[in-house]
């Protein structure tokens, strides 16, 4: 197994780097490097730039309008974007629902939905978790009743990330309660402008509006928006979640944030503490180990071998690393990590202190926000059980 990049791959990396540096708006990159609030316009502006190039769906095959890159090329693209300060691609459309539509959707659904995802013009949201049905997703209660050529949907979804921006939402709904919980779930595509849908904000500790409740009150959905077969949605959900858990690992963002941690530690004097440097070194070792694990999977895919089914393991390690670098940034900045006044941040103040580092103010908010990473996408406790069953049988 050779984990070194070939000359052709290095050439590809350089071409991506040059394009990203030429096309990434610097105001957006500044916000990303300092972990400042990104507006919908910021995220969608970058998505449309990628879409115009044909790279928003960078993991898509050519038959669906993607670049047809192999696994290593996709990794190099994601790494160069992260290091340059590009926002993460909002995954719900291009990374999550699009592969489901490609694999299980009808030709009509593919023609209808994929172009808007590829261009960045249509914003998708995810309707999975419910009150009491998060890690135990099979217990979901949102119901869709078939009446003629439409479904009538009633229920509630929660923790819907950026759902206030959604044009469409893909939902798991219960269409049958007679058998095992997993066997009565279907996968529906729902227009969020439909009568009966209400989005209610969940305001977080930092005053941010990132997540939402979404309520469905007798919402009519055309039966043609059912993906695949009725009551087979659990199979499609597992296909989607494998993409989500790999995406959550996000080793490239961790590499970028590691460098930010070092900058803060040096500016605030924490770098002079050998024990603190030890903690940074241990974090860096774990990030390198996670990257090696990702590259092993990529190497197997490139050589045509079956890659290890380790999406759960990638999610566990990646999410724990994200929590650790957020905590170390807080410790390095000390009291300067605490202030967060959203109005001041929006006006351009970035936590600039005389003799100190720049952009410290969001650190406390980031720390608290990162506590969720070991819960969403399937809690780490559940993922450990899955990994143990895979290894031990």
C-alpha positions in Angstrom: 0.0 0.0 0.0 1.6 3.3 -1.2 0.2 6.4 0.5 2.4 8.8 -1.4 0.7 10.9 -4.0 1.8 10.3 -7.6 3.2 13.1 -9.8 -0.1 13.2 -11.7 -2.0 13.7 -8.4 0.4 16.4 -7.3 -0.2 18.2 -10.6 -4.0 17.8 -10.0 -3.5 19.3 -6.5 -1.7 22.3 -7.8 -4.4 23.0 -10.5 -7.1 22.9 -7.8 -5.0 25.1 -5.5 -4.5 27.7 -8.3 -8.2 27.7 -9.1 -9.4 28.0 -5.5 -7.0 30.9 -4.8 -8.2 32.7 -7.9 -11.9 32.2 -7.3 -12.5 32.0 -3.5 -13.8 35.4 -2.3 -11.3 36.8 0.2 -14.0 38.2 2.5 -15.4 34.6 2.8 -12.0 33.1 3.4 -11.3 35.7 6.2 -14.5 34.7 7.9 -13.6 31.0 7.7 -10.1 31.4 9.0 -11.4 33.4 12.0 -14.4 31.3 12.5 -16.8 34.2 12.0 -20.5 33.9 11.2 -21.2 32.9 7.6 -24.5 34.2 6.2 -26.7 32.3 3.8 -25.4 34.6 1.0 -21.8 33.7 1.9 -22.4 29.9 1.7 -24.5 30.1 -1.4 -22.1 32.4 -3.2 -19.3 29.9 -2.8 -21.7 27.0 -3.7 -22.7 28.8 -7.0 -19.0 29.5 -7.8 -18.3 25.8 -7.4 -21.5 24.9 -9.3 -20.5 27.1 -12.3 -17.2 25.2 -12.5 -19.0 21.9 -12.1 -17.3 21.1 -8.8 -20.1 21.5 -6.3 -20.9 17.9 -6.8 -17.2 17.0 -6.8 -18.0 13.5 -5.7 -20.5 12.8 -8.5 -19.9 10.6 -11.5 -19.8 12.1 -15.0 -23.1 10.6 -16.0 -24.8 12.9 -13.5 -22.8 16.0 -14.4 -19.9 15.6 -11.9 -16.2 15.7 -12.7 -15.9 11.9 -12.3 -12.9 12.2 -10.0 -11.5 9.2 -8.2 -11.3 9.0 -4.4 -7.8 10.6 -4.1 -8.7 13.5 -6.4 -11.8 14.2 -4.2 -9.7 14.1 -1.1 -7.1 16.5 -2.6 -9.9 18.9 -3.7 -11.4 18.9 -0.2 -8.0 19.5 1.4 -7.1 22.4 -0.8 -10.5 24.1 -0.3 -10.2 23.7 3.5 -6.6 25.0 3.7 -7.5 28.0 1.5 -10.4 29.0 3.9 -13.3 27.9 1.8 -16.6 27.2 3.6 -17.6 23.6 4.0 -20.0 22.7 1.2 -23.4 22.5 2.9 -23.7 18.7 2.6 -27.5 18.1 2.6 -27.9 18.5 -1.2 -24.7 17.5 -3.0 -23.3 15.0 -0.5 -26.3 13.4 1.1 -29.6 13.4 -0.8 -28.0 13.5 -4.3 -26.3 10.1 -4.0 -29.7 8.6 -2.8 -31.5 10.1 -5.8 -28.7 8.8 -8.1 -28.8 5.3 -6.6 -32.5 4.8 -6.0 -34.5 7.7 -7.6 -36.4 7.4 -10.9 -34.9 9.0 -14.1 -37.6 11.7 -13.8 -36.5 12.5 -10.2 -32.8 12.6 -11.3 -33.6 15.0 -14.2 -35.8 17.1 -11.9 -33.7 17.5 -8.8 -30.0 17.0 -9.6 -29.4 20.1 -11.8 -30.6 22.5 -9.0 -28.3 20.7 -6.5 -25.3 20.8 -8.8 -25.7 24.5 -9.5 -26.1 25.5 -5.9 -29.4 27.2 -6.6 -31.6 24.9 -4.5 -31.0 24.6 -0.8 -31.8 21.2 0.8 -32.4 20.4 4.4 -32.4 17.1 6.2 -35.5 15.7 8.0 -34.3 12.8 10.1 -34.2 13.4 13.9 -37.4 13.9 15.9 -38.0 14.5 19.6 -37.2 11.1 21.1 -35.9 9.7 17.8 -32.3 10.8 17.3 -29.8 8.0 17.8 -32.8 5.6 17.8 -33.9 6.8 14.4 -36.1 3.7 13.7 -38.6 4.9 16.3 -39.5 8.0 14.3 -43.2 8.9 14.4 -43.7 11.5 11.6 -46.4 9.8 9.5 -47.2 9.9 5.8 -50.6 8.4 4.7 -51.1 7.6 1.1 -54.3 9.0 -0.4 -54.6 8.5 -4.1 -51.7 10.2 -5.9 -50.4 12.0 -2.8 -49.2 11.5 0.8 -50.5 13.5 3.8 -47.7 14.1 6.2 -48.1 15.0 9.9 -45.4 15.2 12.6 -42.3 17.0 13.7 -38.6 17.0 12.9 -36.0 18.7 15.1 -32.4 19.9 15.1 -32.9 20.7 11.4 -29.6 22.4 10.6 -30.1 25.6 8.6 -33.6 24.6 7.9 -34.7 28.3 7.9 -32.9 28.5 4.5 -34.4 25.3 3.0 -36.1 25.2 -0.4 -36.6 21.4 -0.1 -36.3 18.8 2.6 -35.7 15.1 2.4 -37.6 13.3 5.1 -37.9 9.8 6.6 -41.6 9.2 7.3 -43.5 6.3 8.7 -45.8 4.7 6.2 -46.4 1.4 8.0 -46.6 0.4 11.7 -47.4 -3.3 11.3 -43.9 -4.8 11.4 -40.4 -4.0 12.7 -39.9 -0.3 13.0 -37.2 -0.2 10.3 -39.5 -1.9 7.7 -42.2 0.8 7.7 -40.2 3.9 6.8 -40.2 5.7 3.5 -38.0 8.4 1.9 -39.9 11.5 0.8 -38.8 14.7 -1.0 -40.9 17.7 0.3 -41.1 21.2 -1.0 -40.7 23.4 2.1 -43.0 26.0 0.6 -45.9 23.6 0.9 -48.9 24.7 3.0 -48.8 23.2 6.5 -45.0 23.4 7.0 -43.8 25.6 9.8 -40.1 26.2 10.7 -39.5 27.3 14.3 -36.0 28.5 15.4 -34.0 26.9 18.2 -31.7 29.6 19.5 -28.4 28.4 20.8 -26.3 29.7 23.7 -24.4 32.1 21.5 -27.6 33.6 20.2 -27.2 31.9 16.8 -30.0 30.4 14.8 -28.4 27.3 13.3 -31.0 24.6 14.1 -34.8 24.4 13.9 -37.9 22.5 14.5 -39.9 21.7 11.4 -43.7 20.9 11.8 -45.9 19.2 9.3 -49.6 19.7 9.6 -51.5 17.8 6.9 -48.8 18.6 4.3 -49.7 17.3 0.8 -46.8 15.7 -1.0 -47.1 14.2 -4.5 -46.6 10.4 -4.6 -44.1 11.0 -7.4 -41.8 12.5 -4.7 -41.3 9.1 -3.1 -37.8 7.9 -3.6 -37.6 4.2 -4.5 -40.1 1.9 -3.0 -42.5 2.5 -0.1 -41.3 1.1 3.2 -37.7 0.8 1.9 -36.6 4.1 3.3 -34.4 2.6 6.0 -32.1 1.1 3.3 -31.8 4.4 1.6 -31.2 6.2 4.9 -28.2 3.9 5.7 -26.8 4.6 2.3 -27.0 8.3 3.0 -25.7 8.1 6.6 -22.5 6.4 5.4 -21.8 9.6 3.4 -22.7 11.8 6.4 -20.4 10.0 8.9 -17.5 10.2 6.5 -18.2 13.9 6.0 -18.3 14.5 9.7 -14.7 13.2 10.1 -13.6 16.3 8.2 -9.9 15.7 8.6 -9.0 18.6 6.3 -10.8 21.2 8.5 -9.0 19.7 11.5 -5.7 20.3 9.8 -6.6 23.9 9.2 -7.9 24.5 12.7 -4.7 22.9 14.1 -2.7 25.7 12.5 -5.1 28.3 13.9 -4.7 26.7 17.4 -0.9 27.1 17.1 -1.3 30.7 16.1 -3.5 31.5 19.1 -1.2 29.6 21.5 1.8 31.6 20.3 0.1 34.9 20.4 -1.3 34.4 23.9 1.9 32.9 25.4 0.4 29.4 26.0 3.0 28.0 23.5 5.7 28.6 26.2 4.1 26.1 28.4 5.7 22.7 27.6 2.7 20.8 28.9 0.4 22.7 26.7 2.6 22.1 23.7 2.5 18.4 24.6 -1.3 18.6 24.2 -1.0 20.2 20.8 1.5 17.6 19.8 -0.8 14.7 20.9 -3.7 16.3 18.9 -1.5 16.7 15.8 -0.5 13.0 16.1 -4.2 12.0 16.2 -5.0 14.2 13.2 -2.2 12.6 11.2 -3.4 9.1 12.3 -6.9 10.0 11.2 -5.6 11.2 7.8 -3.6 8.0 7.4 -6.8 6.1 8.0 -8.6 8.1 5.4 -5.7 7.6 2.9 -5.8 3.8 3.5 -9.4 3.8 2.5 -8.6 6.0 -0.5 -5.7 3.7 -1.5 -8.0 0.7 -1.4 -10.6 2.4 -3.5 -8.0 3.5 -6.0 -6.6 0.0 -6.4 -10.1 -1.4 -7.0 -10.2 -3.3 -3.7 -13.2 -3.1 -1.3 -12.5 -0.4 1.2 -13.0 -1.0 4.8 -16.5 -0.2 6.1 -15.2 2.2 8.7 -17.6 5.2 8.3 -18.5 4.9 12.0 -14.9 4.8 13.1 -14.1 7.9 11.0 -17.0 9.7 12.6 -15.9 8.8 16.1 -12.3 9.9 15.8 -13.1 13.0 13.7 -15.8 14.3 16.0 -13.6 13.8 19.1 -10.7 15.7 17.4 -13.0 18.6 16.6 -14.0 18.8 20.3 -10.3 18.7 21.4 -9.1 21.5 19.2 -12.0 23.7 20.2 -11.2 23.1 23.9 -7.5 23.8 23.5 -8.2 27.1 21.7 -10.4 28.1 24.7 -7.6 27.2 27.1 -5.0 29.0 25.0 -7.0 32.2 24.9 -8.1 32.2 28.5 -10.6 34.9 29.5 -10.4 36.4 26.0 -12.3 33.4 24.6 -15.5 34.2 26.6 -16.9 37.5 25.1 -19.4 37.1 22.3 -21.7 39.9 21.3 -23.3 39.0 18.0 -24.1 42.6 17.1 -20.5 43.6 17.5 -19.3 40.7 15.5 -21.7 41.5 12.7 -20.4 45.1 12.7 -16.8 43.9 12.1 -15.3 43.6 15.6 -13.3 40.3 15.7 -12.0 40.1 19.2 -8.8 42.2 18.6 -6.9 42.7 21.9 -3.8 44.8 22.4 -0.8 42.5 22.3 -3.0 39.5 21.8 -4.3 37.3 19.0 -7.0 38.3 16.5 -10.4 36.7 16.2 -10.8 35.1 19.7 -14.3 36.1 20.4 -16.2 33.2 18.8 -14.1 30.6 20.7 -16.5 29.9 23.5 -19.4 29.7 21.1 -17.4 27.2 19.0 -16.5 25.1 22.0 -20.2 24.8 23.1 -21.3 24.2 19.5 -18.7 21.4 19.1 -20.2 19.4 22.0 -22.9 18.2 19.5 -20.4 16.5 17.1 -20.3 13.3 19.1 -24.1 13.1 19.1 -25.3 13.9 15.6 -25.0 11.6 12.6 -25.4 8.7 15.0 -24.0 9.1 18.5 -20.5 7.9 19.2 -21.8 5.4 21.7 -24.0 3.8 19.0 -21.1 3.9 16.5 -18.8 2.1 18.9 -21.4 -0.7 19.2 -21.6 -0.9 15.4 -17.8 -1.0 15.1 -17.6 -3.7 17.8 -20.2 -5.8 16.0 -18.3 -5.5 12.7 -15.0 -6.5 14.3 -16.1 -9.1 16.8 -19.2 -10.4 15.1 
